[in-house]
Amino acid sequence: MAPTDLQAKKAHAASKRRSNYAASLRLEGFAASLEDAEKPLPSKEDVLKAYMKPTR
């Protein structure tokens, strides 16, 4: 098996995973597109800053 075959299989699996995720979100009632899966996620620190209450 050539390395390009393995890379093609990995790319195909990643593509299907993204499309299945978007389809799953649509079935659950969320407005989602394939572009949503491409957006980078925020870092853990950014999420914590956004949701932590400021201390007095």
C-alpha positions as CSV (number, residue, x, y, z in Angstrom):
1,M,0.0,0.0,0.0
2,A,1.5,3.3,-1.1
3,P,1.7,6.2,1.4
4,T,-0.4,8.3,-0.9
5,D,-3.2,5.8,-0.6
6,L,-3.1,6.0,3.2
7,Q,-3.1,9.8,3.0
8,A,-6.1,9.7,0.6
9,K,-8.0,7.4,3.0
10,K,-7.2,9.7,5.9
11,A,-8.4,12.7,4.0
12,H,-11.6,11.0,2.9
13,A,-12.3,9.8,6.5
14,A,-11.8,13.4,7.8
15,S,-14.1,14.8,5.1
16,K,-16.8,12.3,6.0
17,R,-16.4,12.9,9.7
18,R,-16.9,16.7,9.1
19,S,-20.0,16.2,6.9
20,N,-21.5,13.6,9.3
21,Y,-21.0,16.1,12.2
22,A,-22.7,18.8,10.3
23,A,-25.6,16.5,9.4
24,S,-25.9,15.4,13.0
25,L,-26.1,19.0,14.1
26,R,-28.8,19.7,11.5
27,L,-30.8,16.7,12.7
28,E,-30.7,18.0,16.2
29,G,-32.1,21.4,15.1
30,F,-28.9,23.5,15.0
31,A,-28.1,25.7,12.0
32,A,-24.7,24.3,10.9
33,S,-22.7,24.2,7.8
34,L,-19.5,22.5,6.7
35,E,-17.6,25.8,7.2
36,D,-18.4,25.7,10.9
37,A,-16.3,22.5,11.3
38,E,-13.3,24.3,9.8
39,K,-13.3,27.2,12.3
40,P,-10.5,27.0,14.9
41,L,-11.7,26.4,18.4
42,P,-10.8,28.9,21.1
43,S,-8.2,28.1,23.6
44,K,-9.1,26.8,27.1
45,E,-7.9,30.0,28.6
46,D,-10.1,32.1,26.4
47,V,-13.2,30.0,27.2
48,L,-12.4,30.3,31.0
49,K,-12.0,34.0,30.8
50,A,-15.4,34.4,28.9
51,Y,-17.3,32.3,31.5
52,M,-15.7,33.1,34.8
53,K,-17.3,35.6,37.1
54,P,-15.0,38.4,38.1
55,T,-13.9,38.3,41.7
56,R,-14.4,41.2,44.0
